[in-house]
Amino acid sequence: MAISFKEKTVWITGASSGIGEALAYEFAKEGAILILSARRKSELEKVAQNCIALGGESHVIPLDLSVQAQLEEVADMVLVKFGCIDVLVNNGGISQRSMVIETPVAVDRRIMEVDFFSGVILTKKVLPAMVARGYGHFIVISSITGKFGFSLRSAYAAAKHALHGFYESLWAELHEKGIHVTMVCPGRIHTNISLSALTRSGEAHGIMDHAQSGGISAEQCAQKIMKAVKKQKIEVYIAGKELLMIYFKRYIPWLFFKLVSRVKPM
Ligand SMILES: NC(=O)c1ccc[n+]([C@@H]2O[C@H](COP(=O)([O-])OP(=O)(O)OC[C@H]3O[C@@H](n4cnc5c(N)ncnc54)[C@H](OP(=O)(O)O)[C@@H]3O)[C@@H](O)[C@H]2O)c1
């Protein structure tokens, strides 16, 4: 039977732009009840209006993924209001443009908080009700950087790798109880991710990198994610030729290590 998200409650973080926004529209077309979160309320409200026009119900709930107490408080409020979340899309994130040698630990920690711990915190909040009901789906936006590290991405790659360890364990524990996980590994997608990437000072990089602007659109990426989610795939890669590096690392490691320092990081 085809999977439908009609009237399913779908909570998307990072819904104010890029892949999260595009995914909100995919779920809205399905008739889902959307909870849209990120920091920029005004952007979320525009996305919410577009979702309503596409046939979805939408609720704007701003939050900052770097603040644990706020995440817990918001999650409690969401659970009271909606009862149970059917789908949690852990998408909100920040990238990095700085070398290990120059990056203060405070910057590494900020990236880990936003890209890894925020998902862990929200997952632990929504999971018990999912298990009690016997259904839940976690869509986790990792990266090809969750499969291999490369220059200027040390903390970002670490956070994305950590997501795989965490959610593979969750899947192993609970998939027989109706809990699904889809790990999404995009390559280069044309979004604002490089603009907000953290530099060594913790300031935003502020540049649309060539690699990003040459990537596929967020809309194409979201359509491919939806296809994989409907097939309940556990892991999906959405990338152009940069995908080859995953296969090189897995099957021809010597070639991977020869090439990886030549991958242009921007
Ligand atoms: N674009 C790519 O090439 C690419 C490749 C692989 C993986 N990804 C992953 O895809 C996901 C989405 O990124 P994107 O490419 O769509 O970039 P984007 O357009 O910059 O979107 C990032 C989203 O995360 C939110 N966000 C960032 N920091 C936050 C915080 N502290 N609290 C709450 N929300 C926060 C932003 O909203 P606010 O600024 O409003 O808070 C925004 O909605 C990220 O996890 C990223 O790592 C992207």
The ligand as a MOL file (V3000), in Angstrom:
LIG
                    3D

  0  0  0     0  0            999 V3000
M  V30 BEGIN CTAB
M  V30 COUNTS 48 52 0 0 0
M  V30 BEGIN ATOM
M  V30 1 N 23.1540 22.4980 0.9310 0
M  V30 2 C 23.9620 21.4580 0.8930 0
M  V30 3 O 24.8180 21.3230 -0.0090 0
M  V30 4 C 23.8550 20.4040 1.9580 0
M  V30 5 C 24.5740 19.2110 1.7580 0
M  V30 6 C 24.4910 18.2300 2.7140 0
M  V30 7 C 23.7120 18.4060 3.8390 0
M  V30 8 N 23.0390 19.5730 4.0110 0 CHG=1
M  V30 9 C 22.2420 19.7140 5.2300 0
M  V30 10 O 20.9320 20.1210 4.9260 0
M  V30 11 C 20.3630 20.7450 6.0700 0
M  V30 12 C 19.6310 21.9970 5.6340 0
M  V30 13 O 20.5520 22.9460 5.1150 0
M  V30 14 P 20.2850 23.7670 3.7660 0
M  V30 15 O 21.2860 23.3140 2.7790 0
M  V30 16 O 18.8610 23.7470 3.4220 0 CHG=-1
M  V30 17 O 20.7720 25.2330 4.2220 0
M  V30 18 P 19.9690 26.5290 4.7000 0
M  V30 19 O 19.1000 27.0220 3.6210 0
M  V30 20 O 21.0140 27.4280 5.2580 0
M  V30 21 O 19.0480 25.9880 5.8730 0
M  V30 22 C 19.4940 25.7920 7.1760 0
M  V30 23 C 18.2920 25.8230 8.0830 0
M  V30 24 O 18.7330 25.5430 9.4230 0
M  V30 25 C 18.1990 26.5240 10.2840 0
M  V30 26 N 19.0940 26.7680 11.4100 0
M  V30 27 C 20.4230 27.0110 11.4030 0
M  V30 28 N 20.8700 27.2270 12.6340 0
M  V30 29 C 19.7950 27.1060 13.4730 0
M  V30 30 C 19.6010 27.2330 14.8580 0
M  V30 31 N 20.6120 27.5340 15.7080 0
M  V30 32 N 18.3540 27.0660 15.3460 0
M  V30 33 C 17.3190 26.7940 14.5360 0
M  V30 34 N 17.4360 26.6440 13.2140 0
M  V30 35 C 18.6560 26.8090 12.6800 0
M  V30 36 C 18.0640 27.7770 9.4300 0
M  V30 37 O 17.0300 28.6290 9.9060 0
M  V30 38 P 17.2000 29.9930 10.7190 0
M  V30 39 O 18.4100 30.6760 10.1830 0
M  V30 40 O 15.9140 30.7170 10.4460 0
M  V30 41 O 17.3300 29.5930 12.1440 0
M  V30 42 C 17.6180 27.1810 8.0970 0
M  V30 43 O 16.2140 26.9990 8.0770 0
M  V30 44 C 21.5270 21.0030 7.0520 0
M  V30 45 O 21.4800 20.0480 8.0710 0
M  V30 46 C 22.7520 20.7740 6.1860 0
M  V30 47 O 23.8520 20.3340 6.9310 0
M  V30 48 C 23.0790 20.5740 3.0890 0
M  V30 END ATOM
M  V30 BEGIN BOND
M  V30 1 1 1 2
M  V30 2 2 2 3
M  V30 3 1 2 4
M  V30 4 1 4 5
M  V30 5 2 4 48
M  V30 6 2 5 6
M  V30 7 1 6 7
M  V30 8 2 7 8
M  V30 9 1 8 9
M  V30 10 1 8 48
M  V30 11 1 9 10
M  V30 12 1 9 46
M  V30 13 1 10 11
M  V30 14 1 11 12
M  V30 15 1 11 44
M  V30 16 1 12 13
M  V30 17 1 13 14
M  V30 18 2 14 15
M  V30 19 1 14 16
M  V30 20 1 14 17
M  V30 21 1 17 18
M  V30 22 2 18 19
M  V30 23 1 18 20
M  V30 24 1 18 21
M  V30 25 1 21 22
M  V30 26 1 22 23
M  V30 27 1 23 24
M  V30 28 1 23 42
M  V30 29 1 24 25
M  V30 30 1 25 26
M  V30 31 1 25 36
M  V30 32 1 26 27
M  V30 33 1 26 35
M  V30 34 2 27 28
M  V30 35 1 28 29
M  V30 36 1 29 30
M  V30 37 2 29 35
M  V30 38 1 30 31
M  V30 39 2 30 32
M  V30 40 1 32 33
M  V30 41 2 33 34
M  V30 42 1 34 35
M  V30 43 1 36 37
M  V30 44 1 36 42
M  V30 45 1 37 38
M  V30 46 2 38 39
M  V30 47 1 38 40
M  V30 48 1 38 41
M  V30 49 1 42 43
M  V30 50 1 44 45
M  V30 51 1 44 46
M  V30 52 1 46 47
M  V30 END BOND
M  V30 END CTAB
M  END
